[in-house]
Amino acid sequence: MRIAVCDDEKEVRDMFAGRLHELYPDAAISLYQSGDELLLAEGQPDIVLLDIQMPGKNGMETARDFRRNNKEAVIIFVTALEDYVFQAFDVGAFHYLVKPFDEGKFVQVLANAAAESADRKRGKEADKKKKQQPLLISAGGRHILANWEEIIYAEVYDRKVVIHTVDSDIEYYGRMKELEEKAGDNFYRPHRAYLVNFDFVRKYDASVIYLERGQALMAKQNYRDFVKSYLKHIRKKERA
C-alpha cells in the first residue's frame, strides 16, 4: 500500500508519517509540502492525506487536478476548515477529517480507507478479467467468440437468442437469463425478451430504448430502475 501525505507544515507531515509507519509498517509513505509537488511526483498513491489550506494551489484545487490522472486513489482531507466539506464530494473524497480529531477517529478512518482501496483494486482487476473473456457461443455446430464491448443488445426471437453486435447478428438456442448472468454491470434487462448494453443507448422513454443499431422494449415496471442504473453507469464512465 502506498500512502501520500500532502501538507505545507513539516511538523504535521512528520507526525502523520510516524503514526502511519506504526499503523502500517509495510506501507510506502511519501511526504509532499505542496499540491504541485504531489501532482509532479512519480507513481500513484493508493491513499492521500491532503490538507486544504496551503500556499499556492490549495488542497481542493490539487484534488481536482489529481483526479484527472488517478481515479482510484482514496482521498482523505485533513483540515481545520469545515467550509469545503460539500466540495469534497465533487472530487470523490472518501472522508473529511476536521482538526482537531481524536486518535481513535484517525485510526478508524485509515482502516476504512485501506479497506476501500483494496476493494477498488479488486473491482478494477475483476473488470479487466471480464473484458478479457469474450462470450463463447455454440451455434449450428460452430463456436463463435463475441466481445462484450461489441454487443449492442440481445433479444429472444422465435425460441432463439439473437445477439446483435456492431457488425453482425448471432443466433443460437439458449436462455436469456443465462446470458444476463454472464453479461455484467454494463448490461441491463429492461424487458423479459431484451438485454441492452448501456454503452449503445442513444435515447429512451417509458416504452422503448433506442440503441445505436436497433431498439428494445421497456417493461413499464422496469423503467424507474433502468433510469437509475443508466445514470449510475454514466457517472461511472465519467469518473473513469
Rosetta silent file (secondary structure, phi, psi, omega in degrees, C-alpha in Angstrom):
SEQUENCE: MRIAVCDDEKEVRDMFAGRLHELYPDAAISLYQSGDELLLAEGQPDIVLLDIQMPGKNGMETARDFRRNNKEAVIIFVTALEDYVFQAFDVGAFHYLVKPFDEGKFVQVLANAAAESADRKRGKEADKKKKQQPLLISAGGRHILANWEEIIYAEVYDRKVVIHTVDSDIEYYGRMKELEEKAGDNFYRPHRAYLVNFDFVRKYDASVIYLERGQALMAKQNYRDFVKSYLKHIRKKERA
SCORE:     score description
SCORE:     0.000 S_00000001
   1 L     0.000  137.848 -179.778    0.000    0.000    0.000 S_00000001
   2 E  -115.102  125.076 -177.225    1.246    3.489   -0.906 S_00000001
   3 E  -121.240  129.958  177.680    0.179    6.468    1.213 S_00000001
   4 E  -110.178  138.023  175.247    0.884   10.113    0.363 S_00000001
   5 E  -117.616  123.064 -179.334    0.751   12.965    2.888 S_00000001
   6 E  -123.230  108.336 -179.013    0.444   16.482    1.468 S_00000001
   7 L  -154.182  140.013 -176.843    0.669   19.329    3.989 S_00000001
   8 L   -77.445  -12.595 -179.953    2.673   22.554    3.988 S_00000001
   9 L   -96.979  122.360 -176.785    3.641   22.189    7.694 S_00000001
  10 H   -61.722  -39.773 -178.486    6.663   19.963    8.318 S_00000001
  11 H   -61.913  -37.519  179.785    5.585   19.087   11.864 S_00000001
  12 H   -69.226  -44.037  178.512    2.239   17.829   10.574 S_00000001
  13 H   -59.503  -45.403 -178.843    3.859   15.774    7.792 S_00000001
  14 H   -66.059  -37.489  178.756    6.300   14.208   10.255 S_00000001
  15 H   -63.016  -46.647  178.905    3.515   13.480   12.746 S_00000001
  16 H   -63.773  -42.373 -179.027    1.442   11.681   10.124 S_00000001
  17 H   -59.241  -45.431  179.974    4.485    9.807    8.804 S_00000001
  18 H   -62.942  -43.457 -178.709    5.358    8.496   12.267 S_00000001
  19 H   -69.266  -38.567  179.594    1.815    7.395   13.026 S_00000001
  20 H   -66.148  -38.912  177.395    1.354    5.764    9.624 S_00000001
  21 H   -62.897  -35.082  177.788    4.583    3.780    9.990 S_00000001
  22 H   -69.435  -42.557 -176.856    3.278    2.482   13.325 S_00000001
  23 H   -76.378  -38.532 -176.250   -0.118    1.525   11.908 S_00000001
  24 L  -133.165   76.732 -175.296    1.086    0.199    8.533 S_00000001
  25 L   -60.551  -22.934 -179.283    4.775   -0.734    8.795 S_00000001
  26 L   -92.041   -3.729 -178.001    4.819   -2.268    5.299 S_00000001
  27 L   -76.961  149.672  174.250    3.299    0.770    3.608 S_00000001
  28 E   -92.597  116.317 -176.072    5.351    3.123    1.405 S_00000001
  29 E  -103.781  128.105  177.236    4.916    6.632    2.826 S_00000001
  30 E  -121.601  137.673 -176.711    5.595    9.721    0.681 S_00000001
  31 E  -116.276  136.370 -179.169    5.558   13.283    2.018 S_00000001
  32 E  -134.872  139.340 -176.697    4.825   16.441   -0.002 S_00000001
  33 L   -96.445   -3.833  178.763    4.843   20.069    1.126 S_00000001
  34 L  -152.753  162.812  177.339    2.653   21.427   -1.669 S_00000001
  35 H   -63.859  -39.658  179.602   -0.024   20.408   -4.129 S_00000001
  36 H   -61.479  -38.804  177.736    2.327   20.932   -7.057 S_00000001
  37 H   -61.072  -44.519  179.653    4.846   18.524   -5.502 S_00000001
  38 H   -62.397  -43.539 -176.797    2.181   15.844   -5.185 S_00000001
  39 H   -68.671  -27.799 -178.761    0.996   16.352   -8.761 S_00000001
  40 H   -90.240   -9.129 -176.417    4.534   16.127  -10.172 S_00000001
  41 L   -67.686  147.266  175.333    5.513   13.041   -8.173 S_00000001
  42 L   -81.762  152.906 -179.345    6.121    9.732   -9.938 S_00000001
  43 L    83.039  157.659 -177.055    3.984    6.751   -9.026 S_00000001
  44 L  -118.461  118.539  178.767    0.351    6.689   -7.953 S_00000001
  45 L   -72.282  156.139  175.455   -0.587    6.532   -4.240 S_00000001
  46 L   -87.235  -34.774 -179.721   -3.434    4.354   -3.010 S_00000001
  47 E  -132.495  137.428  178.444   -4.401    6.740   -0.199 S_00000001
  48 E  -124.403  123.483  170.339   -3.827   10.515    0.008 S_00000001
  49 E   -96.454  116.279 -167.631   -3.995   12.575    3.220 S_00000001
  50 E  -128.840  122.788  174.578   -4.482   16.093    1.904 S_00000001
  51 L   -77.444  158.653  178.316   -4.547   19.457    3.669 S_00000001
  52 L  -101.657  -46.265  179.766   -6.711   22.233    2.199 S_00000001
  53 L   -79.914   99.292  177.444   -5.032   25.432    3.435 S_00000001
  54 L  -140.619  146.982  176.211   -1.718   25.525    1.582 S_00000001
  55 L   -61.228  149.421 -179.476    0.200   28.322   -0.179 S_00000001
  56 L    75.098 -127.788 -179.719   -0.222   28.345   -3.942 S_00000001
  57 L   -73.375  118.890 -179.144   -2.532   25.565   -5.108 S_00000001
  58 L   -77.601  176.260 -174.010   -4.843   24.690   -2.229 S_00000001
  59 H   -64.428  -35.758 -179.458   -5.931   21.164   -1.392 S_00000001
  60 H   -68.804  -42.140  176.515   -9.246   21.292   -3.227 S_00000001
  61 H   -63.688  -40.831  178.388   -7.589   22.531   -6.432 S_00000001
  62 H   -60.876  -44.061 -178.689   -4.893   19.894   -6.017 S_00000001
  63 H   -62.627  -39.573  179.525   -7.524   17.149   -5.628 S_00000001
  64 H   -63.473  -44.545  179.111   -9.307   18.227   -8.827 S_00000001
  65 H   -67.962  -38.790 -179.257   -6.064   18.106  -10.836 S_00000001
  66 H   -61.759  -39.549 -177.102   -5.015   14.858   -9.156 S_00000001
  67 H   -65.318  -21.474 -179.437   -8.292   13.155  -10.119 S_00000001
  68 L   -63.311  -31.863 -177.560   -7.623   13.682  -13.824 S_00000001
  69 L  -112.296   -9.108 -178.932   -4.901   11.026  -13.740 S_00000001
  70 L  -139.026  101.876 -178.678   -5.874    8.967  -10.712 S_00000001
  71 L   -91.131  -16.215 -170.480   -9.492    7.841  -10.388 S_00000001
  72 L   -97.407  -22.846 -174.552   -8.881    5.034   -7.907 S_00000001
  73 L   -61.411  147.148  177.239   -6.949    6.674   -5.044 S_00000001
  74 E   -92.630  116.249 -178.171   -8.757    7.199   -1.735 S_00000001
  75 E  -100.727  129.064  175.420   -8.586   10.886   -0.787 S_00000001
  76 E  -121.180  116.152  175.022   -8.937   11.981    2.836 S_00000001
  77 E   -80.191  133.265  177.794   -8.995   15.708    3.513 S_00000001
  78 E  -125.458  107.741 -169.677   -7.380   16.624    6.825 S_00000001
  79 E  -154.381  162.136  175.065   -8.029   20.273    7.647 S_00000001
  80 L   -90.161   -6.211 -177.435   -9.140   22.790   10.250 S_00000001
  81 L   -95.596  133.561  174.651  -11.703   24.187    7.812 S_00000001
  82 L   -96.745   -9.473 -170.884  -15.272   22.931    7.645 S_00000001
  83 L   -65.833  -23.443 -172.958  -16.217   25.215    4.734 S_00000001
  84 L   -99.948    8.413 -171.923  -15.131   22.822    1.977 S_00000001
  85 L   -59.276  -37.249 -179.200  -16.892   19.695    3.177 S_00000001
  86 L   -76.045  -33.515  176.063  -19.504   19.741    0.390 S_00000001
  87 H   -64.928  -26.094 -179.315  -16.910   20.484   -2.310 S_00000001
  88 H   -59.915  -31.989  178.985  -15.058   17.382   -1.155 S_00000001
  89 H   -66.676  -29.904 -178.462  -17.791   15.219   -2.687 S_00000001
  90 H   -65.102  -25.875 -179.935  -17.129   16.786   -6.104 S_00000001
  91 L  -105.518   15.205  176.370  -13.638   15.258   -6.182 S_00000001
  92 L    67.675   35.210  179.102  -14.742   11.885   -4.836 S_00000001
  93 L   -66.728  143.294  179.920  -13.228   12.349   -1.373 S_00000001
  94 L   -83.802  -36.353 -178.549  -13.599    9.349    0.916 S_00000001
  95 E  -154.807  161.520 -178.122  -13.572   11.293    4.180 S_00000001
  96 E  -133.375   98.394 -178.806  -13.207   14.793    5.590 S_00000001
  97 E   -91.722  122.982 -179.964  -11.347   14.920    8.906 S_00000001
  98 E  -100.174  124.350  178.249  -11.650   18.229   10.758 S_00000001
  99 L   -74.204  145.499   -6.082   -8.821   19.126   13.136 S_00000001
 100 L   -82.255  145.472  177.307   -8.547   18.535   15.994 S_00000001
 101 L  -125.875  155.034 -176.927   -9.653   14.904   15.838 S_00000001
 102 L   -84.235  164.160 -176.173   -9.016   12.127   18.319 S_00000001
 103 H   -60.034  -42.477 -178.614   -6.677    9.194   17.784 S_00000001
 104 H   -61.427  -39.447  178.701   -9.459    6.636   17.620 S_00000001
 105 H   -63.655  -44.580 -179.638  -11.206    8.523   14.823 S_00000001
 106 H   -61.307  -46.383 -179.448   -7.992    8.755   12.791 S_00000001
 107 H   -61.374  -42.160 -178.654   -7.241    5.041   13.171 S_00000001
 108 H   -67.889  -42.151  179.336  -10.785    4.077   12.138 S_00000001
 109 H   -63.313  -41.968  179.035  -10.813    6.356    9.083 S_00000001
 110 H   -64.619  -40.681  178.824   -7.443    4.963    7.928 S_00000001
 111 H   -63.124  -43.193  178.017   -8.644    1.381    8.396 S_00000001
 112 H   -64.802  -38.388  179.480  -11.782    2.116    6.363 S_00000001
 113 H   -66.105  -40.837  178.285   -9.696    3.833    3.685 S_00000001
 114 H   -63.233  -40.706  178.140   -7.346    0.856    3.422 S_00000001
 115 H   -66.398  -40.516  178.667  -10.313   -1.491    3.029 S_00000001
 116 H   -64.204  -41.554  178.753  -11.864    0.789    0.402 S_00000001
 117 H   -61.387  -42.935  178.514   -8.587    0.935   -1.526 S_00000001
 118 H   -63.804  -39.949  178.335   -8.371   -2.860   -1.553 S_00000001
 119 H   -63.243  -41.646 -179.386  -11.993   -3.112   -2.761 S_00000001
 120 H   -65.083  -38.980  178.329  -11.335   -0.661   -5.605 S_00000001
 121 H   -65.207  -43.604  178.931   -8.291   -2.639   -6.717 S_00000001
 122 H   -63.042  -40.959  179.637  -10.230   -5.902   -6.680 S_00000001
 123 H   -64.420  -39.038  179.315  -13.047   -4.299   -8.644 S_00000001
 124 H   -66.314  -42.202  179.041  -10.637   -2.935  -11.230 S_00000001
 125 H   -66.361  -38.061  178.716   -8.972   -6.318  -11.665 S_00000001
 126 H   -64.496  -39.846  178.000  -12.352   -8.034  -11.955 S_00000001
 127 H   -62.918  -40.800  179.424  -13.380   -5.578  -14.677 S_00000001
 128 H   -62.911  -44.931 -179.042  -10.172   -6.274  -16.570 S_00000001
 129 H   -63.338  -40.089 -179.342  -10.678  -10.023  -16.388 S_00000001
 130 H   -62.871  -41.315 -179.950  -14.267   -9.709  -17.552 S_00000001
 131 H   -66.979  -29.004 -176.979  -13.194   -7.672  -20.568 S_00000001
 132 H   -80.897  -10.400 -176.963  -10.519  -10.233  -21.411 S_00000001
 133 L  -111.189   96.294 -179.918  -13.003  -13.106  -21.514 S_00000001
 134 L   -69.039  164.033  178.702  -15.253  -12.923  -24.585 S_00000001
 135 E   -79.545  127.606  177.711  -18.572  -14.718  -24.771 S_00000001
 136 E   -97.774  121.058 -177.374  -18.337  -18.191  -26.314 S_00000001
 137 E  -117.924  132.576  174.965  -21.430  -19.101  -28.327 S_00000001
 138 E  -104.564  116.238 -177.011  -22.201  -22.502  -29.851 S_00000001
 139 E  -142.434  121.701  176.478  -24.475  -22.129  -32.866 S_00000001
 140 L    57.797   38.748  179.917  -25.127  -24.569  -35.695 S_00000001
 141 L    79.442    1.363  178.237  -22.059  -26.666  -34.937 S_00000001
 142 E  -108.422  154.312  174.948  -19.829  -23.564  -34.847 S_00000001
 143 E  -113.981  119.828 -174.170  -18.128  -21.921  -31.884 S_00000001
 144 E  -118.486  134.426  175.380  -18.203  -18.125  -32.047 S_00000001
 145 E  -100.741  128.250  178.233  -16.413  -15.644  -29.788 S_00000001
 146 E  -122.472  126.174  177.620  -18.189  -12.315  -29.204 S_00000001
 147 L   -76.363  131.151 -176.600  -16.545   -9.436  -27.356 S_00000001
 148 H   -57.331  -39.410 -176.794  -18.875   -7.985  -24.719 S_00000001
 149 H   -69.974   -9.851  178.101  -17.968   -4.399  -25.608 S_00000001
 150 H  -102.249   -2.632  178.207  -19.162   -5.030  -29.190 S_00000001
 151 E   -84.496  120.888  179.757  -22.575   -6.414  -28.205 S_00000001
 152 E   -82.407  -51.323  175.793  -25.272   -3.760  -28.688 S_00000001
 153 E  -164.743  167.972  175.978  -28.206   -5.790  -27.411 S_00000001
 154 E  -130.120  151.400  178.830  -29.732   -9.265  -27.366 S_00000001
 155 E  -143.910  155.732  173.858  -33.313  -10.358  -27.890 S_00000001
 156 E   -94.036  126.278 -177.577  -35.382  -13.513  -27.768 S_00000001
 157 E  -145.703  121.825  177.279  -36.912  -14.289  -31.162 S_00000001
 158 L    52.406   49.893  177.530  -38.631  -17.471  -32.322 S_00000001
 159 L    66.277   11.100  177.115  -37.248  -19.506  -29.375 S_00000001
 160 E  -118.858  156.979  169.406  -33.713  -18.326  -30.115 S_00000001
 161 E   -95.375  128.137  177.891  -31.451  -15.710  -28.558 S_00000001
 162 E  -112.831  119.044  178.120  -30.256  -13.222  -31.169 S_00000001
 163 E   -99.869  122.334  179.946  -27.163  -11.201  -30.252 S_00000001
 164 E  -100.699  114.415  178.266  -26.744   -8.001  -32.240 S_00000001
 165 E  -103.416 -178.197 -177.548  -23.131   -6.811  -32.371 S_00000001
 166 L   -66.106  -21.444 -176.919  -21.640   -3.770  -34.097 S_00000001
 167 L  -134.654    4.717  179.914  -21.067   -5.747  -37.298 S_00000001
 168 L  -163.224  169.846  174.124  -23.142   -8.948  -37.201 S_00000001
 169 E  -121.166  134.812 -177.879  -26.069  -10.879  -35.723 S_00000001
 170 E  -121.330  123.789  179.452  -25.574  -14.214  -33.967 S_00000001
 171 E  -109.357  138.794  176.123  -28.455  -16.631  -33.391 S_00000001
 172 E  -158.544  159.155  176.279  -28.355  -19.612  -31.037 S_00000001
 173 L   -84.029  119.950 -178.787  -30.608  -21.719  -28.866 S_00000001
 174 L  -170.699 -173.534 -178.134  -30.221  -20.581  -25.291 S_00000001
 175 L  -116.478  135.122  179.538  -31.812  -18.765  -22.365 S_00000001
 176 H   -62.077  -34.583 -179.699  -31.764  -15.016  -21.887 S_00000001
 177 H   -59.787  -42.266  179.840  -31.388  -15.490  -18.125 S_00000001
 178 H   -65.966  -39.110  178.187  -28.063  -17.292  -18.596 S_00000001
 179 H   -66.052  -41.880  179.808  -26.789  -14.537  -20.900 S_00000001
 180 H   -59.804  -41.600 -178.758  -27.868  -11.871  -18.417 S_00000001
 181 H   -65.910  -28.681  179.544  -25.932  -13.558  -15.588 S_00000001
 182 H   -84.485  -23.052 -165.958  -22.745  -13.550  -17.665 S_00000001
 183 H   -69.317  -38.824  179.638  -23.096  -10.026  -19.020 S_00000001
 184 L    92.183 -174.600 -170.445  -22.106   -7.864  -16.027 S_00000001
 185 L   -70.349  -16.375 -179.983  -22.913   -4.308  -14.971 S_00000001
 186 L   -74.778  -10.137 -175.238  -22.699   -2.780  -18.455 S_00000001
 187 E  -115.666  153.047  179.398  -25.886   -4.600  -19.430 S_00000001
 188 E  -142.329  143.663  179.384  -29.495   -4.266  -18.309 S_00000001
 189 E  -105.674   93.665 -175.624  -32.595   -6.348  -18.945 S_00000001
 190 E   -79.499  -14.539 -175.507  -35.451   -3.836  -19.424 S_00000001
 191 E  -152.413  150.675 -176.536  -37.889   -6.463  -20.710 S_00000001
 192 L   -57.814  -23.379 -176.139  -38.013  -10.243  -20.442 S_00000001
 193 L  -100.859    2.901 -175.270  -37.147  -10.500  -24.152 S_00000001
 194 E  -137.031  148.205  173.096  -34.302   -7.942  -24.266 S_00000001
 195 E  -136.918  122.991 -173.309  -30.849   -7.297  -22.806 S_00000001
 196 E  -117.608  149.736  175.434  -29.165   -3.994  -23.692 S_00000001
 197 E   -92.868  117.962 -178.260  -25.616   -2.627  -23.463 S_00000001
 198 H   -53.152  -32.840 -175.407  -25.685    0.780  -21.731 S_00000001
 199 H   -64.661  -18.882 -177.079  -22.806    1.978  -23.921 S_00000001
 200 H  -108.371    7.400  177.774  -25.018    1.876  -27.026 S_00000001
 201 E   -73.866  128.956 -179.791  -28.107    3.567  -25.575 S_00000001
 202 E  -108.504  -36.017  172.209  -28.883    6.743  -27.522 S_00000001
 203 E  -163.806  167.641 -178.195  -32.259    7.716  -26.044 S_00000001
 204 E  -159.222  159.647  170.302  -35.150    6.112  -24.203 S_00000001
 205 L  -140.440 -166.394 -173.797  -38.657    6.627  -22.906 S_00000001
 206 L   -73.128   -6.280 -178.215  -41.025    4.600  -20.756 S_00000001
 207 L  -127.310  -21.057 -175.997  -41.707    2.052  -23.500 S_00000001
 208 E  -140.509  141.794  171.283  -38.700    1.910  -25.869 S_00000001
 209 E  -109.591  122.547 -179.698  -34.902    2.077  -25.671 S_00000001
 210 E   -97.255  122.279 -174.818  -33.312    3.387  -28.858 S_00000001
 211 E  -107.134  173.866 -179.811  -29.866    1.954  -29.468 S_00000001
 212 L   -58.868  -34.129  174.998  -27.069    2.738  -31.891 S_00000001
 213 L  -141.007  107.521 -179.283  -28.443   -0.062  -34.070 S_00000001
 214 L    96.430 -176.573  178.728  -31.953   -1.295  -33.331 S_00000001
 215 E  -149.777  160.892 -178.301  -34.232   -0.800  -30.355 S_00000001
 216 E  -130.853  149.872  178.171  -35.511   -2.720  -27.347 S_00000001
 217 E   -77.832  150.157  176.930  -38.801   -2.742  -25.484 S_00000001
 218 L  -115.463  121.980  174.083  -39.071   -1.352  -21.963 S_00000001
 219 L   -73.757  133.118 -174.335  -41.373   -3.023  -19.452 S_00000001
 220 H   -53.288  -40.518 -176.958  -43.266   -0.306  -17.594 S_00000001
 221 H   -71.250  -13.746 -179.142  -42.356   -1.706  -14.160 S_00000001
 222 H   -97.725   -5.973 -171.017  -38.624   -1.609  -15.037 S_00000001
 223 H   -60.056  -50.827 -177.411  -38.471    1.999  -16.239 S_00000001
 224 H   -61.169  -42.505 -179.454  -37.507    3.707  -12.955 S_00000001
 225 H   -68.578  -36.031  177.241  -34.836    1.123  -12.161 S_00000001
 226 H   -60.868  -48.188 -179.247  -33.457    1.351  -15.705 S_00000001
 227 H   -59.171  -45.225  179.578  -33.086    5.138  -15.436 S_00000001
 228 H   -60.951  -45.563 -178.760  -31.367    4.809  -12.053 S_00000001
 229 H   -68.235  -38.323 -179.510  -28.972    2.123  -13.339 S_00000001
 230 H   -66.837  -43.366  178.490  -28.238    4.001  -16.565 S_00000001
 231 H   -64.859  -37.035  175.887  -27.374    7.244  -14.740 S_00000001
 232 H   -62.594  -40.443  178.268  -25.130    5.274  -12.375 S_00000001
 233 H   -63.780  -42.200  179.254  -23.367    3.806  -15.437 S_00000001
 234 H   -62.431  -44.788  179.413  -22.880    7.293  -16.923 S_00000001
 235 H   -63.078  -39.008  178.988  -21.352    8.626  -13.678 S_00000001
 236 H   -63.497  -41.456  178.421  -19.021    5.634  -13.517 S_00000001
 237 H   -65.784  -37.739  178.863  -17.832    6.294  -17.081 S_00000001
 238 H   -64.450  -39.304  178.329  -17.259    9.978  -16.287 S_00000001
 239 H   -67.820  -33.656 -178.723  -15.057    9.043  -13.308 S_00000001
 240 L   -78.220    0.000    0.000  -13.125    6.605  -15.488 S_00000001
